[in-house]
Amino acid sequence: SYSWLRVWTNSDSLDAAIAEIKKFAEEKKRNFLETVELQIALKNYDPSKDKRFSGSIALPSCPRKTFSICVIGNEKHIGEGKELGVDTLSVDDVKKMKKNKKLVKKLAKKYDAFLASSTLIKKLPRLMGPGLSKAGKFPSGITNNENMSAKIDELKSTIKFALKSKKTMCMGVPVGQVNMADADLKTNITMSVNKLVSLLKKNWQNVKRLYLKSTMGPSHRIYGF
């Protein structure tokens, strides 16, 4: 698999795709910053039978412009969250939900990720039910000694690999923004692909095709010709 990787990362297709994406974004300026997404099609994998895989990686350059976070915290973390301008919930706020599935689902939809005081994390399933886990948004923990600002930056830079259902063999993850330097984009993309391949049982044998695209632009195939 290493030789495949070397071939892939040295291939002109990646440079060409990045150049095309940037050219398209420049020619058709949008009133928002477009995200660059890595789209993945798998093969030799049965999502209904094979063991489900999931994993995440924090990329060196933040791949997202907008990313909303909610802190479920103790008094200290709620204070820090408010100082950083982040939405917060206390234990009492969570208790008021009374495991109401609709309310928890609505909360999960509202934010991209959650951060919770490590002392509270184990109590959350009992207080909220499985709603956040089902949405793939179970909170990351933070201790009283950790820097919340750094933790939030790490969350914003973290992408997750997981198939959304037992019927699909495709997924997409954000790997950058169209205004990023080519080298930064390339590093993010390479690290993302390496991580994905390491999660798959048969490594590259499970990868059918890889595409890159910007939010509004066409897809560019970078692997699987």
N, C-alpha and C positions, 0 to 999 in steps of 0.2 A: 504493500500500500504506500510505502514511502516514495517509491519511484513514481507512482501515479501522482502523488502530491507534488513532487518536484516538477513533473511535466505540467500539471495543472497550474501551479502558481507562476510558472515561467511562460505560460501560454499567452500569445498575443490577444486571445479572445477577451481576457479580463481587461487589459489596457484599452482595447477597442470599445468594449461595452461602457467603460467609465467615460471615455471621450465622447461617445454618442449620447449618453445620458446628459452630460454637462452641456453639450451643444444644443440638444433639444430644449433643455431648461432655459438656456440663454435666449434661444430664438422665440420661445413661447413663454415669456415671463408670466408667472402667476402672482396673485396678491398674497401668497403664503409661501413659506419655505418647504419645498418638496423633500420627502423622505426617500432614500434609496432602500429598496427592499430586495432581499435575497429570497427567491422562490425555489422550493425544493420539491422534486418529484422522485418518489422512491420506487424500488423494484425488489423482487424476490422477498417480499415482506407481506404477510397477511395480517392486517390490523385487527381482524376479528379473532385470530388464534394466537399470533406471535406475542411474546411478552412486550408490553407497552414500554416505551423508552421516554425518558424526559431528562433534561439537563439544562444548565444555564451557564453563561459566561459573561463576565464584566469586560466590556470592550475598552481599549485605551482612549478612544475618542467617542464622546457621547453621541449615540446614533439618533437621538430624538430631540425635537425642538420643544414640543409640548408633552408633558408627562405629569399627571396629577397624582399626588400622594396624600394619604390620610394617616395620621399618627394615632394609634390607640394606646394611650399612655397613662403612666402614673403622673403625679403632680409635677415632678421635675421635667419629664418629657413633654407634657402638655405645655408648660411654660416655654421650653426651648422651641417647640413646634410653632407656637404663636409668634415668637420672636422672628422665626424664619419665614413667617407668612404662610405656613402650611396648615391645612384643616386638621382639627384634632377631635378625638372622642375620649371621654373618660369611661371608667368602668360603669358608672351610673348610667351614662348615655347608652352603653351597650346593653345593660340590664333592662332598660326601658323597651328595648326591641322585643323582649320576651320570646326569643327564637322565632319571631314572625318571619316566615320564609319570604314573603313579598318584600318586607322591609330590608332584610339582609341581601336579597337579590338586587334590590334597587341600589343599596350601598355599594355592592360589588361592581355594579355597572358604572357608578358615578366616578370611581377612581381607577387608575391604571395599576396602582400597587399600594400595599399597606405596610406600615412599620409599627411594631408593637413592643412595649417594654418587655424584656425577657421574663420578668417576674409574672407577667400576665398571660404570656403565650399559651401555657398549658390549660389555663382556665377558659380560653376563648371558645373552643368547641362546645363546652358545657353551657356557656352563656349565650352563644349565638347559633349553635347548630352547625351543620356542615356547609352552609351556603358559600362561604369564602373559598373553602377548599374545592368545592364543586366548580366554582368559576375559575379555578387555577390561580387564585389570588390570596392564598393563605399568607399572613404577614411574615415579614422577616423580623428577626429579633434584634433589639438594641439594649445594651446594658447601660447602667448609669455612668460608666467610665468612658463610653464611646462618644465620638464626636458626631452629632446628629447631621450636621451639614455634609460631612464626608460620606456618611452612610446614605444620605439622600442622593448625593452625586453618584454613588456606586449603584444604587437602585436604578437611577435614570440610565446608566450605561449598561445595565444587565439585560441580556436577551434570553428568552427561554425557548427551548426546542421541545415540542410535544404535539402529537397529532390531536386534532380537535374531536374526532369521533372514531368509532370502530369501522367506519365506512370509507374513510378518506386515506389517500396515500400522498397527499400534498400538504405543504405548509409554507408559511412565509414569515420572515423575521426582518425587523429594521436593522440595517447595517451602517447607516450614515445619512448625511444630508447633501443635497446637490452642491452646496457651497463649500464643502470640505476639500482640503488639499488631496490630490490624487493619491499621494503616498499614504495618507491617513485612511482614506477609503479602502485602499488595497490591503492595508494591515488589518482593518476591521473585518473585511470580507474573508481574508485568508484565515484569520483566527476563528471566525464563525464556522467556516467550512471544516476546519480541523476538528473543532469541538463536535460538530454534527457527526462527522465520520467516526469519531471515537465512541460515540453513543450507540452506533449501529452494530448489530451482531456480526454482520459480514463486512463491515467497513465500507470500502468503495463499491463492493459488489451489491450493496443495497441502494446505491445512488444511481438513479436513471438519468435525470437531467438537473442542471442548475441554471437558473435564470437570474438576471438583475433587471430591475426596472425602477423608475422614479414614480412617484404618486400618480402623475398624469401622463407619463410617457409609455412607449411600447416596451415589450419584453426583449431582452437580449440574452441569447443562450451563451453560457460561458463554459458549460461542461455537458458532455453526452451527445456528441455529434453523430 
